[in-house]
């Protein structure tokens, strides 16, 4: 527990997700929103010559975890992917006002 928030950490390189766990981890976000376009491996995905389906993106992430933007943070009913300090501070500030 840090800053009054329960924290669960998962190293999904060592403990890979199943398809169900990955879908749960990204919640309501679309696979395109969690794909790390900065990853060198993402360039290979674009070589298909057509847009990838959601399932194709998720399958690629399962095979190559570096394609998943991180961290994935579930906080106050929201899913935040990638480090967004400003959004995290907004949510935490709102939680402090409630308690």
Secondary structure as UniProt FT lines:
FT   TURN            3..4
FT   TURN            12..14
FT   HELIX           19..26
FT   TURN            27..28
FT   HELIX           31..34
FT   TURN            37..38
FT   HELIX           40..46
FT   TURN            47..48
FT   HELIX           54..63
FT   HELIX           65..67
FT   STRAND          72..75
FT   TURN            76..77
FT   STRAND          78..81
FT   HELIX           85..98
//
